[in-house]
């Protein structure tokens, strides 16, 4: 008994929920968990979800549970990944919402919605085949947990994939202008593996537009860029055609 209490105390950490299914694999029966709750050693916040007494679930703790206990392949993506890797630190970033990508179709457990509402946090899950797998992701500290996140080179592609309107496009340009020193060899692989013609064309367009130092090293004739005109933007946007990359882009705003 004492050994199991010590074991579960070692497993408990601030912000991270423990799932009944996971605890069962570690040798804790439902009856034993009920006893721990009655004794005050555990709190059950949602059905089958336990936490350290008098603590709240954090975004990092929630993600860590889904990744390590539910074996869900996902990673922090896009603009949120860029922030974690230290870009534009002057921009406000409250750990209340995070974008995560999964390369395969997965579904968040029902209790996650209850948790988001109660803790006032949000996980925006995007199941996308933008890339075939979790390539070019690294673990990074988030709320005290090591969570996989896209490295900056991949994150830029994901950020572009989330652009749907002219306002989002111009917001992206402000961010992209501050990003330097992307590695051309990583970008070569990402351009080859990316499954979105639109995103690849947009990446080349904005890189050319801002005269990024890596751009001249990219081998444009190696990439599958499809045929026909592409656009990421809504029909009501004021667009203009770029003949080099065969895309419709928002007209530049007057300063």
GUDRENMI-26342 format. One line per 3 residues: number of its first residue (from 1); for each residue z, y, x of N, C-alpha, C. Coordinates in nm, 4 decimals. Each point is the difference from the previous one (the first is absolute). Layout:
NUM) Z Y X Z Y X Z Y X | ...;
//
This chain:
1) 0.0000 -0.1205 0.0830 0.0000 0.1205 -0.0830 0.0000 0.1261 0.0869 | 0.0961 0.0075 0.0936 0.0114 0.1172 0.0866 -0.1253 0.0181 0.0841 | -0.0589 -0.1133 0.0448 -0.1211 0.0080 0.0827 -0.1167 0.0573 -0.0802;
4) -0.0090 -0.0378 -0.1280 -0.1101 0.0490 -0.0833 0.0177 0.1486 -0.0312 | 0.1254 0.0435 -0.0209 0.0245 0.1427 -0.0228 -0.0409 0.0794 0.1237 | 0.0362 -0.0513 0.1157 -0.0383 0.0661 0.1255 -0.1518 0.0036 0.0149;
7) -0.0653 -0.1086 -0.0383 -0.1461 -0.0092 0.0108 -0.0677 0.1027 -0.0898 | 0.0482 0.0111 -0.1249 -0.0662 0.0939 -0.0920 0.0311 0.1444 0.0386 | 0.1185 0.0242 0.0570 0.0323 0.1343 0.0483 -0.0935 0.0427 0.1122;
10) -0.0381 -0.0949 0.0845 -0.0940 0.0299 0.1080 -0.1394 0.0304 -0.0547 | -0.0325 -0.0599 -0.1149 -0.1313 0.0204 -0.0605 -0.0088 0.1318 -0.0759 | 0.1140 0.0499 -0.0459 0.0011 0.1229 -0.0789 -0.0199 0.1215 0.0897;
13) -0.0869 0.0904 -0.0412 -0.0186 0.1251 0.0732 -0.0189 0.1123 -0.1001 | 0.0314 0.1203 0.0405 -0.0132 0.1148 -0.0896 -0.1451 0.0199 -0.0419 | -0.0210 0.0052 -0.1307 -0.1333 0.0319 -0.0505 -0.0894 -0.1174 -0.0291;
16) 0.0342 -0.1192 0.0458 -0.0894 -0.1155 -0.0179 0.0563 -0.0975 -0.1035 | -0.0757 -0.0293 -0.1057 0.0448 -0.1004 -0.0960 -0.0220 -0.1420 0.0522 | 0.0856 -0.0928 -0.0438 -0.0156 -0.1418 0.0309 -0.0377 -0.0731 -0.1286;
19) -0.1052 -0.0799 0.0072 -0.0496 -0.0697 -0.1186 0.0671 -0.1359 -0.0152 | 0.0286 -0.0372 -0.1260 0.0652 -0.1275 -0.0275 -0.0818 -0.1163 0.0553 | -0.1335 0.0086 -0.0125 -0.0864 -0.1079 0.0499 0.0123 -0.0152 0.1508;
22) 0.0108 0.1115 0.0690 0.0153 -0.0005 0.1460 0.1373 -0.0554 0.0386 | 0.1029 0.0456 -0.0707 0.1355 -0.0468 0.0294 0.0152 -0.1497 -0.0284 | -0.0678 -0.0481 -0.1018 0.0045 -0.1432 -0.0309 -0.0559 -0.0814 0.1165;
25) -0.1096 0.0518 0.0611 -0.0575 -0.0680 0.1170 0.0988 -0.0030 0.1162 | 0.0902 0.0990 0.0042 0.0988 0.0078 0.1072 0.1286 -0.0752 -0.0318 | 0.0012 -0.0696 -0.1154 0.1142 -0.0857 -0.0322 0.1015 0.0580 -0.0963;
28) -0.0331 0.1101 -0.0689 0.0925 0.0613 -0.0947 -0.0421 -0.0356 -0.1431 | 0.0843 -0.0713 -0.0712 -0.0305 -0.0407 -0.1369 0.0242 0.1158 -0.0963 | -0.0532 -0.0123 -0.1223 0.0203 0.1027 -0.1024 0.1479 0.0166 -0.0314;
31) 0.0717 -0.1115 -0.0042 0.1441 0.0049 -0.0299 0.0762 0.0760 0.1093 | -0.0387 -0.0250 0.1245 0.0672 0.0670 0.1116 -0.0279 0.1495 -0.0023 | -0.1242 0.0376 -0.0312 -0.0358 0.1417 -0.0070 0.0757 0.0684 -0.1129;
34) 0.0146 -0.0670 -0.1135 0.0776 0.0553 -0.1115 0.1446 0.0228 0.0414 | 0.0546 -0.0914 0.0771 0.1376 0.0135 0.0473 0.0130 0.1203 0.0942 | -0.1017 0.0183 0.0871 0.0039 0.1138 0.0919 -0.0054 0.1328 -0.0759;
37) -0.0792 0.0040 -0.1091 -0.0097 0.1210 -0.0815 0.1354 0.0305 -0.0657 | 0.0622 -0.1027 -0.0564 0.1302 0.0178 -0.0657 0.1062 0.0437 0.1002 | -0.0117 -0.0463 0.1234 0.0986 0.0339 0.1028 -0.0275 0.1345 0.0662;
40) -0.1145 0.0623 -0.0311 -0.0328 0.1306 0.0561 -0.0672 -0.0034 0.1352 | -0.0402 -0.1192 0.0457 -0.0699 -0.0097 0.1284 -0.1500 0.0301 -0.0138 | -0.0507 -0.0128 -0.1222 -0.1399 0.0298 -0.0303 -0.0062 0.0809 -0.1283;
43) -0.1070 0.0767 -0.0156 -0.0319 0.0629 -0.1277 -0.1380 -0.0478 -0.0430 | -0.0174 -0.0299 -0.1285 -0.1315 -0.0366 -0.0520 -0.0560 0.1208 -0.0745 | -0.1023 0.0627 0.0585 -0.0590 0.1185 -0.0617 -0.1002 -0.0365 -0.1075;
46) -0.0765 -0.1059 0.0214 -0.0982 -0.0479 -0.0959 0.0099 -0.1515 -0.0003 | -0.0584 -0.0627 -0.0996 0.0093 -0.1449 -0.0100 -0.0579 -0.0653 0.1260 | 0.0862 -0.0752 0.0705 -0.0444 -0.0690 0.1209 -0.0137 0.0887 0.1211;
49) 0.0545 0.1232 -0.0057 -0.0117 0.0953 0.1112 0.1395 0.0516 0.0351 | 0.0434 -0.0263 0.1218 0.1354 0.0337 0.0437 -0.0041 0.1040 0.1115 | 0.1069 0.0813 0.0051 0.0085 0.1017 0.1038 0.1424 0.0048 0.0544;
52) 0.0105 0.0649 0.1151 0.1312 0.0269 0.0558 0.0762 0.0922 -0.0944 | 0.1275 -0.0282 -0.0297 0.0760 0.0828 -0.0945 -0.0024 0.1489 0.0345 | -0.0149 0.0810 -0.1047 0.0041 0.1462 0.0103 -0.1105 0.0572 0.0886;
55) -0.1159 -0.0630 -0.0035 -0.1149 0.0531 0.0742 -0.1196 0.0141 -0.0933 | -0.0963 0.0798 0.0430 -0.1241 0.0183 -0.0749 -0.1149 -0.0684 0.0734 | -0.1004 -0.0398 -0.0752 -0.1207 -0.0582 0.0592 -0.0898 0.1141 0.0474;
58) -0.0444 -0.0077 0.1244 -0.0914 0.1006 0.0552 -0.1429 -0.0537 -0.0025 | -0.0951 0.0909 0.0204 -0.1409 -0.0426 0.0039 -0.0239 -0.0998 0.1134 | 0.0551 0.0309 0.1179 -0.0169 -0.0910 0.1133 0.0634 -0.1347 -0.0274;
61) 0.1195 0.0009 -0.0603 0.0664 -0.1253 -0.0339 -0.0781 -0.0795 -0.1017 | -0.0557 0.0687 -0.1002 -0.0812 -0.0660 -0.1020 -0.1232 -0.0647 0.0616 | -0.0703 0.0761 0.0845 -0.1197 -0.0553 0.0645 0.0354 -0.1187 0.0897;
64) 0.1092 0.0113 0.0723 0.0401 -0.1080 0.0899 0.0291 -0.1282 -0.0781 | 0.0632 0.0140 -0.1157 0.0264 -0.1164 -0.0850 -0.1291 -0.0654 -0.0465 | -0.0941 0.0811 -0.0457 -0.1269 -0.0551 -0.0495 -0.0772 -0.0698 0.1118;
67) 0.0061 0.0563 0.1193 -0.0769 -0.0545 0.1123 0.0672 -0.1228 0.0597 | 0.1321 0.0055 0.0196 0.0685 -0.1087 0.0712 0.0533 -0.1089 -0.0917 | 0.0383 0.0378 -0.1220 0.0568 -0.1001 -0.0905 -0.1025 -0.0555 -0.0987;
70) -0.0955 0.0842 -0.0411 -0.1058 -0.0450 -0.0915 -0.1293 -0.0338 0.0736 | -0.0016 0.0226 0.1318 -0.1182 -0.0306 0.0824 -0.1261 0.0690 -0.0512 | 0.0152 0.1253 -0.0419 -0.1143 0.0765 -0.0492 -0.0617 0.0781 0.1158;
73) -0.1273 -0.0253 0.0258 -0.0698 0.0698 0.1085 -0.0412 0.1383 -0.0477 | 0.0652 0.1017 0.0533 -0.0303 0.1388 -0.0358 0.0427 0.0904 0.1145 | -0.0480 0.1216 -0.0014 0.0363 0.0939 0.1057 -0.0097 0.1426 -0.0517;
76) 0.0773 0.0898 0.0595 -0.0064 0.1421 -0.0336 -0.1341 0.0545 0.0484 | -0.0632 0.0825 -0.0835 -0.1408 0.0324 0.0234 -0.0290 0.1494 -0.0084 | -0.1229 0.0330 0.0400 -0.0544 0.1331 -0.0210 0.0847 0.1128 0.0565;
79) 0.0132 0.1064 -0.0782 0.0731 0.1187 0.0432 0.1444 -0.0340 0.0339 | 0.0612 -0.0891 -0.0784 0.1397 -0.0358 0.0264 0.0155 -0.0683 0.1354 | -0.0954 -0.0831 0.0382 0.0043 -0.0633 0.1323 -0.0159 0.1042 0.1100;
82) -0.0889 0.0958 -0.0193 -0.0196 0.1057 0.0994 0.1280 0.0801 0.0197 | 0.0702 0.0281 -0.1070 0.1271 0.0721 0.0115 0.0999 -0.0802 0.0827 | 0.0079 -0.1305 -0.0260 0.0952 -0.0832 0.0724 -0.0312 -0.0060 0.1485;
85) -0.1271 0.0112 0.0359 -0.0385 -0.0026 0.1406 0.0060 0.1389 0.0640 | 0.0597 0.0967 -0.0705 0.0336 0.1276 0.0620 -0.1013 0.1111 -0.0166 | -0.1024 -0.0203 -0.0835 -0.0954 0.1079 -0.0207 0.0555 0.1013 -0.0999;
88) -0.0368 0.1257 0.0211 0.0379 0.1126 -0.0860 0.1433 -0.0116 -0.0505 | 0.0950 -0.0066 0.0959 0.1417 -0.0094 -0.0355 0.0485 0.1229 -0.0757 | -0.0743 0.1103 0.0114 0.0421 0.1203 -0.0696 -0.0194 -0.0126 -0.1509;
91) -0.0756 -0.0992 -0.0450 -0.0214 -0.0200 -0.1431 0.1168 -0.0768 -0.0593 | 0.0451 0.0417 -0.1163 0.1151 -0.0619 -0.0654 -0.0323 -0.1449 -0.0363 | 0.0922 -0.0897 0.0289 -0.0200 -0.1418 -0.0318 0.1333 -0.0592 -0.0423;
94) 0.0252 -0.0025 -0.1297 0.1230 -0.0594 -0.0522 -0.0245 -0.1483 -0.0245 | 0.0940 -0.0832 0.0446 -0.0154 -0.1447 -0.0151 0.0274 -0.0439 -0.1428 | -0.0822 0.0482 -0.0921 0.0171 -0.0344 -0.1410 -0.1206 -0.0742 -0.0560;
97) -0.1134 0.0106 0.0679 -0.1215 -0.0663 -0.0460 -0.0820 -0.0416 0.1210 | -0.0666 -0.1141 -0.0095 -0.0789 -0.0469 0.1135 -0.1207 -0.0794 -0.0497 | -0.1122 0.0199 0.0702 -0.1226 -0.0742 -0.0297 -0.0053 -0.1243 0.0870;
100) -0.0186 -0.1156 -0.0625 -0.0150 -0.1235 0.0763 -0.1296 -0.0690 -0.0412 | -0.0666 -0.0591 0.0983 -0.1231 -0.0748 -0.0227 0.0266 -0.1489 0.0207 | -0.0689 -0.0800 -0.0775 -0.0022 -0.1450 0.0190 -0.1450 -0.0438 -0.0007;
103) -0.0401 -0.0798 0.0982 -0.1401 -0.0417 0.0098 -0.0321 -0.1140 -0.0964 | 0.1023 -0.0634 -0.0562 -0.0187 -0.1027 -0.1023 0.0709 0.0441 -0.1278 | -0.0415 -0.0536 -0.1137 0.0578 0.0399 -0.1283 0.1424 -0.0543 -0.0130;
106) 0.0951 0.0899 -0.0178 0.1389 -0.0385 -0.0200 0.0580 0.0854 -0.1134 | 0.1121 -0.0436 -0.0543 0.0644 0.0721 -0.1090 0.1470 0.0217 0.0344 | 0.0484 0.1197 -0.0260 0.1402 0.0288 0.0234 0.0853 -0.0672 -0.1072;
109) 0.1147 -0.0560 0.0367 0.0901 -0.0605 -0.0987 0.0432 0.1023 -0.1052 | 0.0331 -0.0474 -0.1203 0.0364 0.0905 -0.1097 0.1216 0.0855 0.0333 | 0.0939 -0.0554 0.0757 0.1226 0.0746 0.0284 -0.0267 0.1243 0.0860;
112) -0.1125 0.0023 0.0699 -0.0319 0.1151 0.0843 -0.0146 0.1259 -0.0856 | -0.0630 -0.0120 -0.1185 -0.0154 0.1159 -0.0877 0.1355 0.0543 -0.0429 | 0.0929 -0.0900 -0.0337 0.1349 0.0429 -0.0357 0.0658 0.0721 0.1174;
115) -0.0193 -0.0552 0.1187 0.0586 0.0584 0.1206 -0.0570 0.1393 0.0255 | -0.1314 0.0150 -0.0133 -0.0640 0.1301 0.0226 0.0565 0.1059 -0.0941 | 0.0173 -0.0385 -0.1265 0.0511 0.0939 -0.0992 0.1451 0.0372 0.0295;
118) 0.0808 -0.0985 0.0324 0.1427 0.0223 0.0225 0.0249 0.0790 0.1289 | -0.0724 -0.0356 0.1081 0.0230 0.0619 0.1303 -0.0854 0.1235 0.0233 | -0.0903 0.0287 -0.0960 -0.0927 0.1142 0.0121 -0.0842 -0.0100 0.1275;
121) -0.0550 -0.1186 0.0208 -0.0922 -0.0245 0.1107 -0.1275 -0.0612 -0.0575 | -0.1057 -0.0051 0.0802 -0.1270 -0.0515 -0.0522 -0.0812 -0.0680 0.1100 | -0.0481 -0.1198 -0.0314 -0.0932 -0.0709 0.0870 -0.1362 -0.0006 -0.0686;
124) -0.0969 0.0695 0.0595 -0.1361 -0.0031 -0.0536 -0.0759 -0.1105 0.0726 | -0.0202 -0.1122 -0.0683 -0.0681 -0.1147 0.0593 -0.1485 0.0051 -0.0313 | -0.0817 -0.0061 0.1038 -0.1454 -0.0069 -0.0151 -0.0476 -0.1314 0.0610;
127) -0.0554 -0.0865 -0.0841 -0.0601 -0.1244 0.0493 -0.1463 0.0305 0.0294 | -0.0352 0.0015 0.1268 -0.1322 0.0479 0.0411 -0.0601 -0.0915 0.1051 | -0.1294 -0.0231 -0.0124 -0.0720 -0.0759 0.1030 -0.0696 0.0933 0.0981;
130) 0.0562 0.1217 0.0154 -0.0582 0.0967 0.0942 -0.0176 -0.0635 0.1370 | 0.1010 -0.0772 0.0428 -0.0099 -0.0809 0.1211 0.0373 -0.1448 -0.0355 | -0.0499 -0.0970 0.0750 0.0175 -0.1401 -0.0401 0.1422 -0.0532 0.0149;
133) 0.0821 0.0666 0.0809 0.1357 -0.0505 0.0232 0.0895 0.1157 0.0434 | 0.1150 -0.0332 0.0576 0.0974 0.1024 0.0398 -0.0252 0.0500 0.1433 | -0.1245 -0.0003 0.0418 -0.0351 0.0446 0.1346 0.0449 0.1440 0.0241;
136) 0.0349 0.0296 0.1271 0.0387 0.1342 0.0424 0.1192 0.0558 -0.0785 | 0.1025 -0.0837 -0.0137 0.1281 0.0457 -0.0538 0.1100 -0.0339 0.1007 | 0.1013 0.0836 0.0063 0.1158 -0.0228 0.0861 0.1271 0.0270 -0.0782;
139) 0.1085 -0.0647 0.0390 0.1280 0.0288 -0.0640 0.0523 0.1341 0.0504 | 0.0583 0.0753 -0.0923 0.0576 0.1281 0.0344 0.1280 0.0200 -0.0800 | 0.0948 0.0736 0.0558 0.1290 0.0181 -0.0666 -0.0148 0.0841 -0.1256;
142) 0.0536 -0.0520 -0.1095 -0.0046 0.0693 -0.1287 0.1289 -0.0308 -0.0751 | 0.0837 0.1002 -0.0188 0.1311 -0.0186 -0.0642 0.0846 -0.1051 0.0714 | -0.0190 -0.0129 0.1303 0.0789 -0.0958 0.0759 -0.0579 -0.1396 0.0067;
145) -0.1197 -0.0209 -0.0547 -0.0646 -0.1315 0.0003 -0.1344 0.0084 0.0715 | -0.0413 -0.1088 0.0646 -0.1300 -0.0057 0.0638 -0.1055 -0.0418 -0.1008 | -0.0778 0.0963 -0.0479 -0.0993 -0.0254 -0.1048 -0.1406 0.0137 0.0582;
148) -0.0912 -0.0946 -0.0292 -0.1381 0.0149 0.0476 -0.0653 0.1265 -0.0553 | -0.0720 0.0698 0.0848 -0.0714 0.1205 -0.0412 -0.1325 0.0059 0.0754 | -0.0988 0.0580 -0.0636 -0.1299 0.0177 0.0660 0.0150 0.0916 0.1204;
151) -0.0630 -0.0378 0.1115 -0.0071 0.0931 0.1122 -0.0926 0.1152 -0.0417 | 0.0059 0.1144 0.0676 -0.0751 0.1176 -0.0461 -0.1490 -0.0254 -0.0240 | -0.0635 -0.0793 0.0850 -0.1438 -0.0234 -0.0170 -0.0303 -0.0637 -0.1356;
154) 0.0765 -0.1012 -0.0380 -0.0218 -0.0639 -0.1306 0.0455 0.0917 -0.1131 | 0.1111 0.0692 0.0198 0.0564 0.0855 -0.1038 -0.0992 0.1059 -0.0469 | -0.0818 0.0516 0.0908 -0.0991 0.1010 -0.0366 -0.1003 -0.0570 -0.0999;
157) -0.0452 -0.1221 0.0218 -0.0933 -0.0642 -0.0925 0.0652 -0.0179 -0.1379 | 0.1251 -0.0431 0.0002 0.0707 -0.0209 -0.1270 0.0220 0.1318 -0.0732 | 0.0310 0.1054 0.0758 0.0171 0.1316 -0.0618 -0.1303 0.0449 -0.0658;
160) -0.1121 -0.0213 0.0677 -0.1300 0.0336 -0.0593 -0.0279 -0.0836 -0.1247 | 0.0424 -0.1236 0.0020 -0.0209 -0.0888 -0.1144 0.0742 0.0493 -0.1239 | 0.1070 0.0782 0.0214 0.0781 0.0526 -0.1123 -0.0533 0.1333 -0.0520;
163) -0.0980 0.0576 0.0696 -0.0564 0.1283 -0.0428 -0.0939 -0.0226 -0.1179 | 0.0293 0.0654 -0.1124 -0.0836 -0.0175 -0.1191 -0.0506 0.1328 -0.0562 | 0.0635 0.1107 0.0370 -0.0373 0.1314 -0.0541 -0.0217 0.0993 0.1134;
166) -0.0589 0.1130 -0.0345 -0.0235 0.1046 0.0999 0.1311 0.0530 0.0567 | 0.0993 0.0181 -0.0852 0.1299 0.0490 0.0489 0.0595 -0.0971 0.1011 | -0.0073 -0.1289 -0.0285 0.0520 -0.1008 0.0930 -0.0801 -0.0003 0.1302;
169) -0.1301 0.0241 -0.0117 -0.0855 0.0054 0.1188 0.0414 0.1150 0.0915 | 0.0200 0.1189 -0.0559 0.0367 0.1147 0.0833 0.1415 -0.0149 0.0554 | 0.0877 -0.0649 -0.0751 0.1337 -0.0304 0.0528 -0.0112 -0.0957 0.1185;
172) -0.0898 -0.0989 -0.0126 -0.0207 -0.0939 0.1102 -0.0509 0.0723 0.1237 | -0.0940 0.0924 -0.0177 -0.0552 0.0722 0.1150 0.1080 0.0763 0.0759 | 0.0964 0.0574 -0.0734 0.1099 0.0715 0.0653 0.0815 -0.0945 0.0880;
175) 0.0207 -0.1202 -0.0511 0.0740 -0.1009 0.0766 -0.0828 -0.0484 0.1181 | -0.1269 -0.0309 -0.0261 -0.0875 -0.0584 0.1011 -0.0210 0.0952 0.1173 | 0.0012 0.1295 -0.0291 -0.0188 0.1001 0.1051 0.1098 -0.0099 0.1056;
178) 0.1195 -0.0433 -0.0405 0.1140 -0.0067 0.0919 0.0063 -0.1305 0.0779 | -0.0880 -0.0953 -0.0312 0.0052 -0.1314 0.0635 -0.0944 -0.0025 0.1203 | 0.0556 -0.0333 0.1144 -0.0807 -0.0070 0.1227 0.0257 -0.1322 0.0705;
181) -0.0819 -0.0276 0.0997 0.0212 -0.1146 0.0894 -0.0075 -0.1358 -0.0690 | -0.0799 -0.0129 -0.1029 -0.0252 -0.1329 -0.0561 -0.0817 -0.0801 0.1012 | 0.0286 -0.1288 0.0092 -0.0634 -0.0837 0.1027 -0.1356 -0.0516 -0.0490;
184) -0.1031 0.0318 0.0764 -0.1361 -0.0339 -0.0430 -0.0225 -0.1505 -0.0087 | 0.0644 -0.0804 0.0872 -0.0220 -0.1442 -0.0071 0.0622 -0.0586 -0.1273 | 0.1146 0.0532 -0.0424 0.0584 -0.0427 -0.1277 -0.0914 0.0402 -0.1157;
187) -0.0512 0.1220 0.0068 -0.0873 0.0495 -0.1064 -0.1284 -0.0824 -0.0089 | -0.0512 -0.0432 0.1142 -0.1189 -0.0861 0.0008 0.0252 -0.1260 -0.0822 | 0.1134 -0.0648 0.0241 0.0328 -0.1230 -0.0731 0.0192 0.0283 -0.1483;
190) 0.0710 0.1078 -0.0303 0.0255 0.0342 -0.1398 -0.1299 0.0328 -0.0734 | -0.0907 0.0684 0.0642 -0.1295 0.0302 -0.0621 -0.0789 -0.1275 -0.0257 | 0.0143 -0.0968 0.0884 -0.0706 -0.1270 -0.0162 0.0608 -0.0843 -0.1119;
193) 0.1333 0.0032 -0.0121 0.0699 -0.0862 -0.0957 0.0177 0.0629 -0.1378 | -0.0103 0.1320 -0.0101 0.0233 0.0684 -0.1273 -0.1019 -0.0464 -0.1050 | 0.0484 -0.0301 -0.1200 -0.0863 -0.0509 -0.1068 -0.0522 0.1076 -0.0943;
196) 0.0339 0.1264 0.0258 -0.0442 0.1072 -0.0892 -0.1047 0.0871 0.0685 | -0.1216 -0.0029 -0.0529 -0.1071 0.0853 0.0513 0.0389 0.1475 -0.0142 | 0.0574 0.0354 -0.1152 0.0379 0.1396 -0.0252 0.1008 0.0505 0.1025;
199) 0.1021 -0.0805 0.0262 0.1038 0.0426 0.0934 -0.0567 0.0132 0.1411 | -0.0843 -0.0938 0.0401 -0.0597 0.0079 0.1339 -0.0856 0.1256 0.0149 | -0.0797 0.0291 -0.0995 -0.0844 0.1199 0.0072 0.0856 0.1264 0.0022;
202) 0.1051 0.0023 -0.0838 0.0866 0.1170 -0.0031 0.0730 0.0184 0.1325 | 0.0440 -0.1103 0.0602 0.0681 0.0105 0.1285 -0.0931 0.0602 0.1047 | -0.1230 -0.0473 0.0055 -0.0958 0.0552 0.0956 -0.0283 0.1474 -0.0289;
205) -0.0126 0.0328 -0.1286 -0.0298 0.1379 -0.0385 0.1113 0.0954 0.0432 | 0.1254 -0.0327 -0.0340 0.1099 0.0919 0.0336 0.0249 0.0040 0.1508 | -0.0243 -0.1117 0.0677 0.0165 -0.0012 0.1456 -0.1039 0.0893 0.0663;
208) -0.1239 -0.0085 -0.0494 -0.1079 0.0850 0.0503 0.0271 0.1464 -0.0345 | 0.0441 0.0241 -0.1222 0.0270 0.1352 -0.0473 0.1022 0.0710 0.0880 | 0.1016 -0.0731 0.0415 0.1078 0.0600 0.0793 -0.0165 -0.0230 0.1499;
211) -0.1135 -0.0559 0.0375 -0.0319 -0.0180 0.1422 0.1137 -0.0705 0.0743 | 0.0435 -0.1126 -0.0562 0.1089 -0.0751 0.0612 -0.0449 -0.0584 0.1341 | 0.0873 -0.0017 0.1008 -0.0398 -0.0436 0.1344 -0.0481 -0.1450 0.0071;
214) 0.0466 -0.0847 -0.0903 -0.0409 -0.1413 0.0029 -0.1388 -0.0209 -0.0591 | -0.0509 0.1012 -0.0749 -0.1205 -0.0228 -0.0803 -0.1201 -0.0385 0.0849 | -0.0181 0.0671 0.1127 -0.1179 -0.0272 0.0834 0.0023 -0.1410 0.0601;
217) 0.1162 -0.0668 -0.0019 0.0105 -0.1364 0.0539 -0.0332 -0.1061 -0.1043 | -0.0067 0.0395 -0.1268 -0.0290 -0.0969 -0.1053 -0.1481 -0.0369 0.0002 | -0.0280 -0.1272 -0.0212 -0.1380 -0.0501 0.0023 -0.0498 -0.0120 -0.1440;
220) -0.0559 0.1090 -0.0507 -0.0356 0.0079 -0.1411 -0.1001 -0.1065 -0.0444 | -0.0858 -0.0431 0.0910 -0.1018 -0.0991 -0.0381 0.0575 -0.1407 -0.0163 | 0.1270 -0.0195 0.0360 0.0627 -0.1321 -0.0116 0.0572 -0.0249 -0.1395;
223) 0.0202 0.1042 -0.0793 0.0766 -0.0134 -0.1228 -0.0892 -0.0236 -0.1213 | 0.0489 -0.0818 -0.0906 -0.0680 -0.0214 -0.1279 0.0359 0.1151 -0.0922 | -0.0964 0.0884 -0.0246 0.0267 0.1191 -0.0805 -0.0749 -0.0001 -0.1317;
226) -0.0661 -0.1123 -0.0329 -0.0637 -0.0142 -0.1299 -0.1183 0.0931 -0.0194 | -0.0493 0.0043 -0.1237 -0.1110 0.0882 -0.0365 0.0393 0.0794 -0.1239 | -0.0754 0.1038 -0.0274 0.0282 0.0797 -0.1188 0.1131 0.0990 0.0239;
229) 0.0160 0.0890 -0.0965 0.0977 0.1079 0.0103 0.1371 -0.0492 -0.0466 | 0.1060 0.0467 0.0654 0.1369 -0.0351 -0.0388 0.0812 0.1276 -0.0242 | 0.1017 -0.0127 -0.0843 0.0957 0.1078 -0.0199 0.1362 -0.0591 -0.0330;
232) 0.1053 0.0658 0.0463 0.1373 -0.0402 -0.0333 0.0542 0.0828 -0.1148 | -0.0789 0.0949 -0.0502 0.0582 0.1069 -0.0789 -0.0430 -0.0041 -0.1454 | 0.0792 0.0668 -0.0837 -0.0252 0.0032 -0.1433 -0.1222 0.0844 -0.0322;
235) -0.0633 -0.0326 -0.1117 -0.1273 0.0626 -0.0356 0.0134 0.1506 -0.0213 | 0.1183 0.0465 -0.0456 0.0144 0.1430 -0.0287 0.0169 0.0845 0.1252 | 0.0183 -0.0633 0.1154 0.0154 0.0751 0.1244 -0.1307 0.0689 0.0389;
238) 0.0116 0.1147 0.0667 -0.1179 0.0678 0.0525 -0.0337 -0.0632 0.1339 | -0.1088 -0.0743 0.0033 -0.0331 -0.0795 0.1175 -0.1287 0.0474 0.0647 | -0.0139 -0.0353 0.1272 -0.1253 0.0222 0.0707 -0.0348 -0.1260 0.0789;
241) -0.1264 -0.0144 0.0286 -0.0487 -0.1234 0.0641 -0.0054 0.0159 0.1509 | 0.0555 -0.1008 0.0721 -0.0142 -0.0047 0.1452 -0.1005 -0.1097 0.0337 | -0.1164 0.0422 0.0524 -0.1103 -0.0933 0.0222 0.0273 -0.0984 0.1125;
244) 0.0764 0.0409 0.1018 0.0223 -0.0891 0.1141 0.0763 -0.1253 -0.0421 | 0.1025 0.0185 -0.0819 0.0839 -0.1143 -0.0398 -0.0235 -0.0425 -0.1446 | -0.0968 0.0653 -0.0664 -0.0393 -0.0360 -0.1372 0.1211 -0.0051 -0.0931;
247) 0.0763 0.1094 -0.0002 0.1158 0.0070 -0.0871 0.0054 0.1358 -0.0693 | 0.0634 -0.0010 -0.1173 0.0274 0.1230 -0.0715 0.1426 0.0431 0.0353 | 0.0139 0.1230 0.0467 0.1310 0.0511 0.0407 0.0280 0.1316 -0.0709;
250) 0.1269 0.0354 -0.0208 0.0330 0.1278 -0.0626 -0.0503 0.1175 0.0836 | -0.0466 0.1023 -0.0688 -0.0437 0.1200 0.0699 0.1193 0.0661 0.0678 | -0.0241 0.0523 0.1185 0.1068 0.0666 0.0751 0.0554 0.1175 -0.0813;
253) 0.1323 0.0118 -0.0017 0.0632 0.1086 -0.0732 -0.0054 0.1285 0.0810 | -0.0144 0.1094 -0.0726 -0.0018 0.1318 0.0662 0.1408 0.0351 0.0448 | 0.0145 0.0436 0.1256 0.1327 0.0367 0.0506 0.0379 0.1405 -0.0447;
//
